[in-house]
Amino acid sequence: MNELSSKVVEYIDSIVESYVDYTETHQDSGNGHSHLPREGGFHYNNCESKIMAFLYDNDINSRGLSIEQLSELVLDNFEMVSGHIFSTEKENELTIDSYHVSEIENQLQISQIAKELGLNLTAKRLKIILEDSNYFHKVEGDEILSYCVSDCIWSAIITADHLEDLIKDHCESWLELSDEVLSDLKEFLTLNLDSFKADSLKYGELLLTVATNDDGDQWNYQTGDNSFTGGAYSLPHWATTYIDCDSTPETLLEDITEQLQALINS
C-alpha cells in the first residue's frame, strides 16, 4: 500500500474508530437505549422477582414499600453502563435489562473525504484502497457504508447502595395515615364487622368505602353502592373493599391503609 492509499485508509479508519468508541462507551449512546426496560425488558427479565432477591442478598430494608413502588424507584433511577457480552453481574449490582450493540454502521461521503484530504477520489479507486482497511466497507455511488462487529452491551443497572438510598429518601417524604386515624379505623372495624357481615350475607355482598384527606389525618366512611350521598364525599381519597364472611379487622385495615396511603402519596 503506497503512501497515498495509507493516508486515505488511516483517515477513514480513524472516523470509524471514533464512531465505534462513541457507540460503545459514550453515555449519550447508552442513554439512547434507556427506554427499553419500560418497553418490555423489565417484565421480560422477571425483574420484580429479581428486585426482591436483590434486596435479600444485599440486606436492604424495603421499609414496607410494595413491589410496585420498588419497581418504579428502579425504573426511574437506573443507569446505562457499558460492558462486554461475557461480563458477569456483580453481587452489588442489579441488571434489569441489556442491549447488545452487535453491529455498528457508519455512513461516509466520498466527496467530503476527498475535499478534506485534497484528493481526487473515485468509488472505483476507493474500493481497491479500502481492501487494506481494518473494517468492512461497501462503496456505492458517493457513499461508503462502514460496518463493525461489536461485543459491547449497554446494561440498565442500579447498585445496592443507590437503591438503599432511594428507599430511605422515598420513605422520608412518604405520608402515612395518622396514628389517630389508624386507631379509629381499627376500633371501627372491630366494633362493626359482625353487623357488616350480616348485611353482606343478607344482600349478597357489602361494599365498604373509607375516605381520607390529603394529610391522612381525617377520615369518614360509607357502605353501599357509592351513590351521590355518604360520609366519604367530603374527602378526596377513597379506599374500597368488599366484606364477606372471611373478612377480619386486621385484613380489612391492611387493605384500606395500603390503598389510602398510596393515594395520598400519588
Secondary structure, DSSP 8 states (H G I E B T S, - for coil): --HHHHHHHHHHHHHHHHHHHHHHH-HHHHHTTTTTGGGTHHHHTTHHHHHHHHHHHTT---TT--HHHHHHHHHHH-EEEEEETT----TTEEEEEEEEEEEEEEEEEHHHHHHHHT----HHHHHHHGGGSSSEEEEETTEEEEEEEEEEEEEEEEEHHHHHHHHHHHHHT-----HHHHHHHHHHHHHHHHHHHHHHHHHS-EEEEEEE-TTS--EEEEESS--S-SGGGGSSEEEEEEE-TT--HHHHHHHHHHHHHHHHT-
